[in-house]
Amino acid sequence: MRLSSRRLAGGAIAGCAAVVAVGAGAVLASGATQAHVVKIGLEAPLTGDNGLLGQGMLHGAQLAAQRINANGGIIGPNGKPGYRIQIVPINDTASSGPNVGQADKATGIAHAKAAIAQGIKFVVGPYNSGVGVGTLPIYLQHGIFPVRLTSRNATSGLGATLQPMTYQIAPVTTKALTTWLHSKSVAVIYDATDPAGYPIAEKNAVIAGLTAKHVATTQFPINTQTGNKTTYGAAVAAAEATHPSSIFVVTYTPEAAIIAKAITSSRTSSKCLLDFSAYGIDYIAKAGLHAAAKCPVVGVPSPEVFAGAAPYVSAYRAAFHAAPGVWSPYTYDSVGLLAYMVNHYGKHAYYVAYLNKALPTVTRFSGWTNKVKIAPKTLDRSPATLVVNSPASRTSFVVNPAWAKAVGYGG
């Protein structure tokens, strides 16, 4: 028995909200038993500074599980149909220590091992690259295939991803700073807290791109660990003192929101752009509409913008009584892609080596984020979905029209 690719990949989600209601925990369809369940972990910062972002990730995965379960489930590890997906939350937020409230590698590793002991067969996530360099190899060592949301290049090849990577993000950012903002000089404020994290890797890649275009750059590191959090006014003042054409900020929210507010409340004539790491609905909420509008952010199309998104958005709102998170479509499609592979390749798709070879051959999977194509070797999505976003409201983004016109983006 195989469910059709259309039912698993496209917009056939009618009735998914009628399946059992979901909360923060596992999701099972009515009547499912533990003996006929496939557990998929969802690793994310589910609490703390990025808890809103992480909950959106979790809910996207849960919504996908609801729909798939309502349509007959998936083929199990034994090759038999009718198995239900259970989403297992894996919170990688530190509850104590210097990184309290933030995604943390040690916490992620401990909770990943606990989820492995629970018998997860796949994992979606993590989101933070600094965590992923620790947890992704552990999943793979235990034969668990990850569909990651990390962006640092060092995580390429450690499972697959549907979201953009640093080598894809940096050129778009460089083009936005030059072709759109016409920057002759750029001051870069960046999170230097984690040497293995995404912000330093992205900062280096963007500076290399700007240097190649003969744009002068200056760098201003910040430390976001607990005990060091401030208004970051000193870094903003130092950056503004160089009188740059633009200020580029590479850090996660809430720090990115704090810095955006500081920039827009000053008298600087410098333009402002925030990196992909800041992208999230919580950025708008914490920066405020004025600052978020003055400091647009590199990201992906918002959940409502994708072609054919309306049924997905409606189903999400019905299930969770909230707007989708910015990464909800990506975790939704990550679970959908895993189900697609299992229902097309049966028990073989439970093996890492098989998926490594089979995923780049898939051409017919399409979901909330539209058509997906996975590149060989890296297992990264190609082409990536990247835009520059401005707030449409306190809970949604729109593709910045001036950026789109400047770079010829057609949607």
C-alpha positions in Angstrom: 0.0 0.0 0.0 1.3 3.5 -0.9 -0.4 6.8 -0.5 -0.3 8.8 -3.6 2.4 11.6 -3.9 -0.4 14.1 -4.4 -2.0 13.2 -1.0 1.3 13.3 0.8 2.9 16.3 -0.9 0.3 18.8 -2.0 -2.7 20.6 -0.6 -4.9 17.6 0.3 -5.1 18.7 4.0 -8.8 18.9 4.3 -10.0 17.4 7.6 -6.6 17.5 9.3 -7.8 19.8 12.0 -10.5 17.2 12.9 -7.9 14.8 14.1 -7.2 14.8 17.9 -6.3 18.2 19.3 -2.6 18.8 19.8 -0.7 20.5 22.6 3.0 20.7 23.4 3.5 17.0 23.5 3.2 14.0 21.2 0.7 13.6 18.5 -1.2 10.4 17.7 -4.3 9.8 15.6 -7.3 8.4 17.4 -7.1 4.6 17.9 -3.3 4.4 17.3 -1.3 2.2 19.6 2.4 2.5 20.5 3.0 -0.8 18.6 2.0 1.0 15.4 3.7 4.3 15.8 6.7 5.9 14.2 8.3 8.5 16.4 9.8 11.6 14.8 11.7 14.0 17.0 11.4 17.8 16.7 14.4 19.5 18.1 14.2 23.2 18.6 14.5 25.9 21.3 11.0 25.3 22.6 11.3 27.7 25.6 13.4 30.8 26.5 14.5 33.6 24.1 13.4 31.8 21.0 10.5 29.8 22.4 8.0 31.4 20.1 10.0 30.5 17.1 10.5 26.9 18.4 6.8 26.5 19.2 6.0 27.4 15.6 8.4 24.8 14.4 6.8 22.2 16.7 3.3 23.0 15.6 4.2 22.8 11.9 5.5 19.3 12.5 2.4 18.4 14.5 0.1 19.7 11.8 1.8 17.5 9.2 1.5 14.5 11.5 -2.2 15.1 11.9 -2.8 15.3 8.1 -0.6 12.2 7.3 -2.3 10.2 10.1 -5.7 11.2 8.9 -4.8 10.0 5.4 -3.8 6.5 6.5 -0.4 7.1 8.1 2.9 5.7 6.8 4.7 2.4 6.1 6.4 1.1 9.2 10.0 -0.1 9.7 8.7 -3.7 9.0 7.3 -2.6 5.6 3.7 -2.8 6.7 1.2 0.2 6.2 -1.0 1.9 8.7 1.6 3.3 11.1 0.9 6.6 12.8 3.4 9.4 13.3 4.1 10.6 16.8 6.0 13.9 17.2 8.4 13.9 20.1 9.5 17.4 21.3 13.2 17.8 22.0 13.9 21.1 23.7 17.5 22.3 23.3 17.1 25.5 25.4 19.4 25.7 28.5 17.5 26.0 31.8 20.6 27.1 33.7 24.2 28.2 33.2 25.6 31.0 31.1 23.3 30.2 28.1 20.1 30.0 30.2 17.1 30.8 28.0 19.1 30.2 24.8 19.7 27.2 22.5 22.6 25.3 24.0 24.7 22.5 22.6 25.2 20.6 25.8 21.4 20.7 26.5 20.7 19.6 23.0 23.0 16.7 23.2 21.5 15.5 26.5 17.9 15.8 25.2 18.8 14.2 21.9 20.2 11.2 23.6 17.0 11.0 25.7 14.8 11.1 22.6 17.0 8.4 20.9 16.4 6.2 24.0 12.6 6.7 23.4 13.0 5.2 20.0 12.7 8.0 17.5 13.3 6.9 13.9 13.8 10.4 12.3 14.4 13.9 13.6 13.4 17.3 12.3 15.7 20.1 13.5 17.6 21.5 15.2 17.4 25.2 14.3 20.6 26.5 15.8 23.8 25.6 14.0 25.9 25.8 17.2 23.6 23.1 18.6 23.5 21.1 15.4 27.2 20.6 15.2 26.8 18.6 18.4 23.5 16.8 18.0 23.4 16.0 14.2 26.4 13.6 14.3 24.8 11.8 17.3 21.5 11.2 15.5 23.4 9.9 12.4 25.6 7.6 14.6 22.4 6.0 15.9 21.0 5.5 12.4 18.5 8.4 12.7 18.1 10.6 9.7 17.7 14.4 10.4 16.0 16.9 8.3 17.7 19.9 9.8 17.0 23.6 10.0 20.5 24.7 10.6 22.2 27.1 8.1 25.9 26.9 8.9 27.8 25.3 6.0 29.5 22.9 8.5 26.2 21.1 8.8 25.8 20.4 5.1 25.7 16.7 4.5 24.5 15.9 8.1 21.0 14.9 7.0 19.0 17.0 4.5 17.5 20.5 4.8 14.7 22.5 3.1 15.9 25.9 4.3 18.8 28.0 3.1 22.4 27.6 4.0 25.2 30.2 4.6 26.7 29.8 1.2 23.2 30.6 -0.2 22.3 33.3 2.2 25.5 35.4 2.0 25.3 36.2 -1.7 21.6 37.4 -1.3 22.7 39.5 1.6 25.7 41.0 -0.2 23.5 41.8 -3.2 20.9 43.5 -0.9 23.6 45.6 0.7 25.1 46.6 -2.7 22.5 46.5 -5.5 19.6 47.6 -3.3 21.1 49.8 -0.5 24.1 50.9 -2.6 26.4 50.6 0.4 29.9 51.9 0.0 30.8 51.0 3.5 29.2 48.6 6.0 29.5 48.3 9.8 28.9 44.7 10.9 27.6 44.1 14.4 27.7 40.4 15.1 27.3 37.8 17.8 30.7 36.5 18.7 29.5 34.3 21.6 29.8 30.9 19.9 32.7 30.2 17.6 30.9 27.2 16.2 27.7 29.1 15.6 26.0 30.4 12.5 26.5 34.2 13.1 30.3 34.2 12.9 30.3 32.0 9.8 27.7 34.2 8.1 29.5 37.4 9.1 32.7 36.1 7.5 30.9 35.0 4.3 29.1 38.4 3.9 32.3 40.4 4.6 34.1 38.3 1.9 31.4 39.1 -0.6 31.5 42.8 0.2 35.3 42.9 0.0 35.1 41.3 -3.4 32.8 44.2 -4.5 35.2 46.7 -3.0 32.9 47.7 -0.1 34.8 48.7 3.1 33.7 46.9 6.3 34.2 47.3 10.0 33.4 44.8 12.6 31.8 45.1 16.1 31.4 41.9 18.2 28.8 41.5 20.9 28.5 38.8 23.6 24.9 37.6 24.2 25.5 35.2 27.1 23.5 35.8 30.3 25.2 38.5 32.3 26.4 40.3 29.2 23.0 41.3 27.9 22.6 45.1 27.6 21.0 47.5 25.2 24.2 46.9 23.1 24.4 50.7 22.9 28.2 50.7 22.9 28.4 48.5 19.9 25.8 50.5 18.0 27.5 53.8 18.9 30.9 52.4 17.8 29.4 51.2 14.5 27.7 54.6 13.9 30.9 56.4 14.7 32.4 55.0 11.5 29.7 56.7 9.5 28.9 53.6 7.4 26.4 53.6 4.5 24.7 50.7 6.2 24.8 48.7 9.4 24.4 45.0 9.1 23.4 43.0 12.2 24.1 39.3 12.6 22.6 37.9 15.7 19.4 36.1 16.9 16.4 37.8 18.4 15.9 39.2 21.1 19.4 40.8 20.6 18.7 41.7 17.0 15.4 43.4 18.0 17.2 45.4 20.8 19.9 46.5 18.3 17.3 47.5 15.7 15.5 49.7 18.2 18.8 51.3 19.2 19.7 52.1 15.6 16.4 53.5 14.7 16.2 55.6 17.9 19.5 57.3 17.1 20.2 60.1 14.6 22.3 58.0 12.3 21.8 58.4 8.6 23.1 54.8 8.0 20.7 52.3 6.5 20.0 49.1 8.4 19.7 45.4 7.4 19.3 42.4 9.7 20.7 38.9 8.9 18.7 35.7 8.4 19.4 34.7 12.0 17.0 37.5 13.2 14.1 36.4 11.1 11.0 35.5 13.1 7.7 36.9 14.2 9.2 37.6 17.6 11.6 40.1 15.9 8.6 42.3 14.9 7.0 41.9 18.3 10.2 42.7 20.2 11.6 45.5 18.0 8.2 47.1 17.3 6.8 48.0 13.9 8.7 51.2 13.5 12.2 49.6 14.1 11.3 46.4 12.2 10.3 48.6 9.2 13.5 50.6 9.4 15.6 47.5 9.7 14.3 44.8 7.2 15.5 41.3 7.6 16.9 38.7 5.2 14.6 35.6 5.5 12.3 33.3 3.6 8.8 34.0 2.3 6.3 34.2 5.1 3.9 31.3 5.6 1.1 33.2 3.8 3.2 34.2 0.8 3.9 30.8 -0.7 1.7 29.9 -3.7 -1.3 27.8 -2.6 -0.6 28.6 1.1 -4.2 29.5 2.1 -5.4 25.9 3.0 -2.2 25.3 5.1 -2.6 28.6 7.0 -6.3 28.0 7.6 -5.6 24.5 8.9 -2.8 25.8 11.2 -5.0 28.5 12.6 -7.8 26.0 13.2 -5.5 23.6 15.1 -3.5 26.1 17.2 -5.7 29.3 17.2 -2.6 31.4 16.2 -0.8 32.5 13.1 1.9 30.1 11.7 5.4 30.7 12.8 7.9 31.6 10.1 9.4 28.1 10.2 6.1 26.2 10.5 6.0 25.6 6.8 9.5 24.2 6.8 8.9 21.7 9.6 5.6 20.8 8.1 7.2 20.0 4.8 10.2 18.3 6.5 7.8 15.8 8.2 5.9 15.5 4.9 9.1 14.8 3.0 10.0 12.0 5.4 6.5 10.5 5.0 6.8 10.8 1.2 10.1 8.9 1.2 8.8 6.1 3.5 5.6 5.6 1.6 7.5 5.5 -1.7 10.5 3.4 -0.7 9.1 1.4 2.2 11.3 0.1 5.0 14.4 1.0 3.0 13.8 4.7 3.8 14.5 4.0 7.5 18.2 3.7 6.6 20.4 6.7 6.5 22.5 5.5 3.6 19.5 4.8 1.5 18.0 8.3 2.1 21.4 9.9 1.3 21.1 8.4 -2.2 17.4 8.5 -2.7 16.5 12.1 -1.7 18.4 13.8 -4.6 16.4 11.8 -7.0 13.0 13.1 -5.8 11.4 15.5 -8.2 7.7 15.3 -7.4 7.5 16.4 -3.8 5.8 19.7 -3.2 4.2 21.1 -0.1 3.6 24.3 1.8 7.0 25.7 0.7 6.2 24.6 -2.8 8.4 22.3 -4.9 11.5 20.7 -3.2 14.7 19.6 -4.9 17.6 18.2 -2.8 21.2 18.6 -4.1 23.5 15.6 -4.1 26.4 15.4 -1.6 25.3 18.4 0.5 21.6 17.3 0.7 20.7 21.0 0.8 17.6 22.4 -0.9 18.5 23.9 -4.3 17.6 26.5 -5.2 17.0 28.1 -1.8 14.0 30.2 -0.9 15.4 33.6 0.1 14.0 37.2 0.2 14.3 40.4 2.2 11.3 40.9 4.4 9.6 43.9 6.1 6.7 43.7 8.6 3.2 43.7 7.2 1.8 43.7 10.7 2.9 42.7 14.2 2.4 39.0 13.2 3.4 38.8 9.6 6.0 39.8 7.0 5.8 40.8 3.4 8.6 40.7 0.8 10.1 44.2 0.8 8.9 45.7 -2.5 11.9 48.0 -3.0 14.3 45.1 -2.6 12.3 43.0 -5.0 12.4 45.7 -7.6 16.1 46.4 -7.2 17.2 42.8 -7.6 14.5 41.6 -10.0 12.7 39.2 -7.7 9.6 37.9 -9.3 8.1 35.8 -6.4 
